[in-house]
Amino acid sequence: MSKKVSLTVNRSRFDIDLDDAFADFLLHQLEKDFKLDGNNDLKVLLQAYVKKNYELFEQDRKIVKLLEQMTVESAEA
């Protein structure tokens, strides 16, 4: 099944058809950064993009740190 998620940016409405499970996840994430029942200007879109990329940056740093710890631990064993 698919589900439609809609977002309005700069007075243009974007409808995206997604798999149900991902649609629920994405909708939850979009609610954190956007007004889903109104218009969002481009500044809001850019801020959300930068915020999500920072979250990915932090996640990547944590993964690298964990991998380094696992490498050290396996070398000690």
N, C-alpha and C positions, 0 to 999 in steps of 0.2 A: 504494500500500500504506500501511497505517497500523501504528503501533506503540504499545503501551500503556506509559506511564510511571506509576509509582506512588510515592506519598510519604505517610508517616504523620505527622500533626500532631495533637498533643493527643489521642492514641489514636484518631483517626479516619483511616481510610485513604482516600486520594483517588487514583483511577485516571483518567488522562487519555489519550485516544486522539489521537495526533498523526501527521502525515506523517513518514515514515521519516527524511528528512534533518534535519528540525527536531528530531525525537525524539532523535537521536544528539547533536545540539548541546546540547539542554536537559538531557539526562541527564548529560553531561559537566559542565555548569554546576552542576546540582543536587548532584553528588558533591563539589563544592568547599565547599558550604555546609551540607549536611544528611547525616544518617545515613540511607542508603537502606534499610538492613536492620533499622531499629528506629524507635522513637518519637522525634519531635522536639517539644519543647515550644514554646509560643507565642513565648517569648523568642527562640529560635533563628530562628523565622520572621521576627520583626520585625528582628532583626539582619541577616538575609540581604536583606530588603527595603531597609533603609537602605543597606547596602553596595552593592547594585545601583544604587540611585538615585544614590549618590555617584559610581559609575563612569560613569553616564549624564551627570551634571553635568560631570565632568572631560572626557568625550568631547565634549560640547557646547562647552565652553570652547575645546578644541583646534580644533574645526571653525570656530568664529567667528574664532579667531586666523588660521587658514589662509586663510579667505575675505578677511579684512582684508589679509593679505599679498598675496594674488592681486590684489585691487583696486588696491593701491598699485603693484604691479609693472606691471599693465596700463595704469595712468594714466601711468607713466613711459615706457612704450614708444611 
